[in-house]
Amino acid sequence: MTSATDIASDLQLPSLPEVILRALDACQAGQSYREISRIVATDTALVARLLALSSSALYPRTAPGHSIEQALLRLGTRKFQTLLLTSALRQVMLELGGNDWQQLRDFWRHSLTTALTAKTLATLTRYAEPEEAFLLGMVHNIGELLAVKASCPEHKQQCLNQQNEIAAELVSAWGLGPMAADAMRYQQALPGQLQDAGHLVKIISLSTRLALSDAAGLGAAGTIFGLQEDLTREINNRIGEEVAAVAESLGISLGTEYDASPATKQLRQRVLEHAMVKTALPLPAPGTESMGTLISEATGSLALMTGLPVLCFSQQDDELVLRAGTCKQLPELSVNPATGHSVLATALRTGTTQVSALSEPAILDRQLGSLLGAPSLLAIPVRSGDADTSIFVIGVDGTTLSGARSLGELFACELMAALAQPTEDTAGSDRQMANERLRRQVHEVSNPLTIIRQYLFQLRTRLSDTRADEELGIIQEELDRVGNLLLQMSQPAAESGATQNDLNDELTALCSLLQDSLFHDRRRELNLNLCEGDTSIQAGASAVRQITLNLVRNAVESFEEASGTVSIRTTAPVFQNRRRWIELQIADTGPGIPPSLQQRLFEPVDSTKGDGHSGLGLSIVKQLIDDMEGIIACHTGPEGTTFRILLPAASYNDNDTD
């Protein structure tokens, strides 16, 4: 008989096509990791593939991967999109009958119901990691998913008989720990046997029972956690409504009959489109092709794919210049898009695809339509790495618009990715990754060195001060941090253990220093408004200083020669998603972040601050906050910029139970 280990090694699992389609759309639209993870989290097969790849030796861990979002962050959206495409390709090759699809839809509903119930119970009973409970709820019955695709009746029965061990083997292989494996292994234990079992085991076992919505589940809730029947019924009803809402948002029918053929047909079309784009996309050879040559080749490739006439305009100073096209005679044409209402001007201003109006089109639209011999125009912008924009204009009509838009937007997305990524061989790519890591680390070395220089300056004038010992201690901490950063340049990054620190104390010490350095100019003002509540956070002091110093320094540099104010405020406690947080808010009265950088705010970009700045500050801030499982949001405009950061309160983890 085949063992559970052998069965668990087969992860070529079927997904509902609607989920893969929505995930592909989210990746193509450049949505956030959080939004993409919400879609992926609804499908057991995608969760399993994501966890298997992110926990492999290809991606050494920097933090425990007990959530789907953390696994996605480890891979990155580009690699995850490749995983999606391979999943889609395997999906269209699967030969599932109508009854199999019905089973798959029912499996999807039960898994999501169990996962949402597990997360709710984890929050209700104060389990430390609700997202871990959700993840385990999604994969607890993965053996059933293996049975759906099994063609041999004997193999199908083996998957069903050993599904607890299969799930336990998988979560162990993914590095989720022995408690997670036990939660899978003992999920079908009787309620009376779980009285002194681990917290996570209780949550998963009860969740699987409540997902069935029967009287046995209601009784088990009272036995395992002492929950009243009315409360348990309310939980069941709310989870049912949430599952129905998710299904509706994804276009999944929860009626008695489920027809997968429309979504499968659409997925097959999407796979073909991606294959066409990958084949036709011109890739720049290092040092041999100018941007003009690349754009010209891309124009020809887009015309070949769509079978439609195409023009390409590129930004040059304040104008859009016609660079390439498929018409017989390409005229010299430059337009100023600042005040126009053509599809070119609108696409440039909004950064989104535009279609020309059939009634009363702009004069320029009529000219371009005449060049292309088409009644309507489709304008698709492509932003290159230097923030300049090229715009493809495709001649379309009522019958070709939909297909041209789908292919054109996909082509533009892949072209932007190609322009943004290095075009070297594998060895060159390895060097690029190493250089990127080195840039980040060297960038951060400048922060502690700045602090050391400022403290040495203060000590020269304050040697008899009673605070000298305290400041010498801070210097020692910063020197240690320099040593750690330099050590990381030659070794893979290792996970640093989280410690508890008081946010107000750290900010008070740091702002005292900043007053004598970045704010010594009277035109600049630093306001510190600290709350009176407990601001103990589950984060290292070094990370807090890096985050604050990067954001404050960015704010001051945005003032240039003008006057300005930076305000630092703390609020505690803040409750969000049933968690306890400490809020740190850093606001400035500068000119705001340029629109060209807002869409890629937390990505490494070319800095606008001139020589000596690598544009890595905000990306490092985001990574530090992600590592401590915090949240960062930004509001920016002409009146200034505000960063709102939620850091996990130390008291939240004090409530950890088994």
HUVENDA-V702786 format. One record per backbone hydrogen bond with DSSP energy under -1.0 kcal/mol. CO is the residue of the C=O (numbers start at 1). NH is the residue of the N-H. E is the energy in kcal/mol with one decimal. If there is no record, write none. Layout:
CO|NH|E + CO|NH|E
This chain:
3|7|-2.1 + 4|8|-2.6 + 7|10|-1.6 + 11|13|-1.9 + 16|19|-1.2 + 16|20|-1.3 + 17|21|-2.3 + 18|22|-2.1 + 19|23|-2.4 + 20|24|-2.5 + 21|25|-2.3 + 22|26|-2.1 + 23|27|-2.2 + 24|28|-2.5 + 25|29|-2.2 + 26|31|-2.4 + 27|30|-1.3 + 32|36|-2.4 + 33|37|-2.9 + 34|38|-1.6 + 35|39|-1.2 + 36|40|-2.6 + 37|41|-2.5 + 39|42|-1.6 + 40|43|-2.1 + 43|47|-2.2 + 44|48|-2.6 + 45|49|-2.2 + 46|50|-2.5 + 47|51|-2.5 + 48|52|-2.3 + 49|53|-2.2 + 50|54|-2.6 + 51|55|-1.6 + 53|56|-1.3 + 56|59|-1.6 + 64|66|-1.1 + 67|71|-1.6 + 68|72|-2.2 + 69|73|-2.5 + 70|74|-1.8 + 71|75|-1.4 + 72|76|-2.7 + 76|80|-2.0 + 77|81|-2.4 + 78|82|-1.7 + 79|83|-2.1 + 80|84|-2.5 + 81|85|-2.4 + 82|86|-2.3 + 83|87|-2.1 + 84|88|-2.8 + 85|89|-2.5 + 86|90|-2.3 + 87|91|-2.3 + 88|92|-2.3 + 91|94|-1.0 + 97|101|-2.1 + 98|102|-1.8 + 99|103|-2.2 + 100|104|-2.4 + 101|105|-2.5 + 102|106|-2.2 + 103|107|-2.6 + 104|108|-2.4 + 105|109|-2.1 + 106|110|-2.3 + 107|111|-2.8 + 108|112|-2.3 + 109|113|-2.3 + 110|114|-2.5 + 111|115|-2.5 + 112|116|-2.6 + 113|117|-2.1 + 114|118|-2.6 + 115|119|-2.3 + 116|120|-2.1 + 117|121|-2.8 + 118|122|-2.4 + 119|123|-2.1 + 120|124|-2.6 + 121|125|-2.6 + 122|127|-3.5 + 129|133|-1.6 + 130|134|-2.2 + 131|135|-2.4 + 132|136|-2.4 + 133|137|-2.1 + 134|138|-1.7 + 135|139|-1.2 + 139|142|-1.6 + 141|144|-1.6 + 142|146|-1.8 + 143|147|-1.7 + 144|148|-1.7 + 145|149|-1.2 + 152|156|-2.5 + 153|157|-2.2 + 154|158|-2.0 + 155|159|-2.1 + 156|160|-1.7 + 157|161|-2.6 + 158|162|-2.0 + 162|166|-2.6 + 163|167|-2.3 + 164|168|-2.1 + 165|169|-2.7 + 166|170|-2.1 + 167|171|-2.4 + 168|172|-1.7 + 169|173|-2.2 + 170|174|-2.0 + 171|176|-2.5 + 172|175|-1.4 + 177|181|-1.8 + 178|182|-2.5 + 179|183|-1.9 + 180|184|-1.4 + 181|185|-2.5 + 182|186|-2.6 + 186|189|-1.6 + 190|193|-1.7 + 191|194|-1.5 + 194|197|-1.3 + 198|202|-2.0 + 199|203|-2.2 + 200|204|-2.3 + 201|205|-2.3 + 202|206|-2.5 + 203|207|-2.3 + 204|208|-2.2 + 205|209|-1.2 + 206|210|-2.8 + 207|211|-2.0 + 209|212|-1.1 + 210|213|-1.7 + 214|218|-1.3 + 215|219|-2.2 + 216|220|-2.2 + 217|221|-1.9 + 218|222|-1.2 + 219|223|-1.9 + 220|224|-3.1 + 221|225|-1.7 + 221|227|-1.8 + 228|232|-2.2 + 229|233|-2.5 + 230|234|-2.1 + 231|235|-2.3 + 232|236|-2.4 + 233|237|-2.5 + 234|238|-2.5 + 235|239|-2.5 + 236|240|-2.4 + 237|241|-2.1 + 238|242|-2.1 + 239|243|-2.6 + 240|244|-2.0 + 241|245|-2.0 + 242|246|-2.3 + 243|247|-2.5 + 244|248|-2.2 + 245|249|-2.2 + 246|250|-1.6 + 247|252|-3.0 + 260|264|-2.6 + 261|265|-2.5 + 262|266|-2.1 + 263|267|-2.5 + 264|268|-2.4 + 265|269|-2.0 + 266|270|-2.1 + 267|271|-2.4 + 268|272|-2.0 + 269|273|-2.2 + 270|274|-2.4 + 271|275|-2.3 + 272|276|-2.4 + 273|277|-2.6 + 274|278|-2.7 + 275|279|-1.9 + 276|280|-2.4 + 277|281|-2.3 + 285|288|-2.0 + 285|289|-1.2 + 290|294|-2.0 + 291|295|-2.7 + 292|296|-2.2 + 293|297|-2.3 + 294|298|-2.5 + 295|299|-2.2 + 296|300|-1.8 + 297|301|-2.4 + 298|302|-2.6 + 299|303|-1.9 + 300|304|-2.2 + 301|305|-2.3 + 302|306|-2.3 + 303|307|-2.3 + 309|395|-2.4 + 310|326|-2.0 + 311|393|-3.0 + 312|323|-2.9 + 312|324|-1.5 + 313|391|-3.0 + 314|321|-3.0 + 316|319|-2.1 + 319|316|-3.0 + 320|335|-2.4 + 321|314|-2.5 + 324|312|-2.7 + 333|322|-2.6 + 335|320|-2.8 + 342|346|-2.4 + 343|347|-2.4 + 344|348|-2.2 + 345|349|-2.3 + 346|350|-2.5 + 347|351|-2.0 + 354|379|-3.0 + 362|366|-2.0 + 363|367|-2.2 + 364|368|-2.7 + 365|369|-2.5 + 366|370|-2.0 + 367|371|-2.1 + 368|372|-2.2 + 369|373|-1.2 + 369|374|-2.0 + 376|396|-2.4 + 377|356|-2.3 + 378|394|-2.8 + 379|354|-2.3 + 380|392|-2.6 + 382|390|-2.9 + 384|387|-1.9 + 388|384|-2.5 + 389|315|-1.4 + 390|382|-3.2 + 391|313|-2.6 + 392|380|-2.9 + 393|311|-2.5 + 394|378|-2.2 + 396|376|-1.6 + 397|401|-1.6 + 400|404|-2.3 + 401|405|-2.5 + 402|406|-2.1 + 403|407|-2.4 + 404|408|-2.9 + 405|409|-2.5 + 406|410|-1.6 + 407|411|-2.7 + 408|412|-2.5 + 409|413|-2.2 + 410|414|-2.3 + 411|415|-2.4 + 412|416|-2.4 + 413|417|-1.8 + 414|418|-2.2 + 415|419|-2.3 + 416|420|-1.6 + 417|421|-1.2 + 425|429|-2.5 + 426|430|-2.3 + 427|431|-2.2 + 428|432|-2.4 + 429|433|-2.4 + 430|434|-2.3 + 431|435|-2.9 + 432|436|-2.4 + 433|437|-2.3 + 434|438|-2.3 + 435|439|-2.7 + 436|440|-2.1 + 437|441|-2.1 + 438|442|-2.9 + 439|443|-2.3 + 440|444|-1.7 + 441|445|-1.3 + 444|448|-1.0 + 445|449|-1.7 + 446|450|-1.8 + 447|451|-1.9 + 448|452|-2.5 + 449|453|-2.4 + 450|454|-2.2 + 451|455|-2.4 + 452|456|-2.4 + 453|457|-1.9 + 454|458|-2.0 + 455|459|-2.5 + 456|460|-1.5 + 462|465|-1.6 + 465|468|-1.6 + 467|471|-2.3 + 468|472|-2.6 + 469|473|-1.9 + 470|474|-1.6 + 471|475|-2.3 + 472|476|-2.2 + 473|477|-2.1 + 474|478|-2.3 + 475|479|-2.5 + 476|480|-2.4 + 477|481|-2.0 + 478|482|-2.1 + 479|483|-2.2 + 480|484|-2.2 + 481|485|-2.5 + 482|486|-2.5 + 483|487|-2.1 + 484|488|-1.9 + 487|490|-1.3 + 499|539|-1.1 + 501|537|-3.3 + 502|506|-2.1 + 503|507|-2.4 + 504|508|-2.4 + 505|509|-2.1 + 506|510|-2.3 + 507|511|-2.9 + 508|512|-1.6 + 509|513|-1.1 + 510|514|-2.4 + 511|515|-2.1 + 514|517|-1.1 + 514|519|-2.2 + 517|520|-1.3 + 521|524|-1.9 + 523|564|-2.1 + 525|566|-2.8 + 527|568|-3.1 + 529|570|-1.8 + 535|503|-2.7 + 536|650|-2.3 + 537|501|-1.9 + 537|539|-1.4 + 540|544|-1.8 + 541|545|-2.3 + 542|546|-2.3 + 543|547|-2.5 + 544|548|-2.5 + 545|549|-3.0 + 546|550|-2.3 + 547|551|-2.1 + 548|552|-2.8 + 549|553|-2.6 + 550|554|-2.2 + 551|555|-2.0 + 552|556|-2.5 + 553|557|-2.4 + 554|558|-1.4 + 556|559|-1.1 + 559|562|-2.4 + 564|525|-2.1 + 565|589|-1.2 + 566|527|-3.0 + 567|587|-2.6 + 568|529|-3.2 + 569|585|-3.0 + 571|583|-2.8 + 574|581|-3.1 + 576|579|-1.6 + 579|576|-1.9 + 580|649|-1.9 + 581|574|-2.4 + 582|647|-2.8 + 583|571|-1.9 + 584|645|-2.9 + 585|569|-2.6 + 586|643|-2.7 + 587|567|-3.0 + 594|597|-1.9 + 594|598|-1.0 + 598|601|-1.1 + 600|603|-1.6 + 610|613|-1.4 + 615|605|-1.4 + 616|620|-2.3 + 617|621|-2.0 + 618|622|-2.5 + 619|623|-2.0 + 620|624|-2.7 + 621|625|-2.3 + 622|626|-2.6 + 623|627|-2.4 + 624|628|-1.3 + 625|630|-3.3 + 626|629|-1.8 + 631|646|-3.0 + 633|644|-2.6 + 635|642|-3.0 + 637|640|-2.0 + 640|637|-1.7 + 641|588|-2.4 + 642|635|-2.5 + 643|586|-2.3 + 644|633|-2.2 + 645|584|-2.9 + 646|631|-2.0 + 647|582|-2.7 + 648|538|-2.5 + 649|652|-1.2 + 650|654|-1.0 + 653|656|-1.5
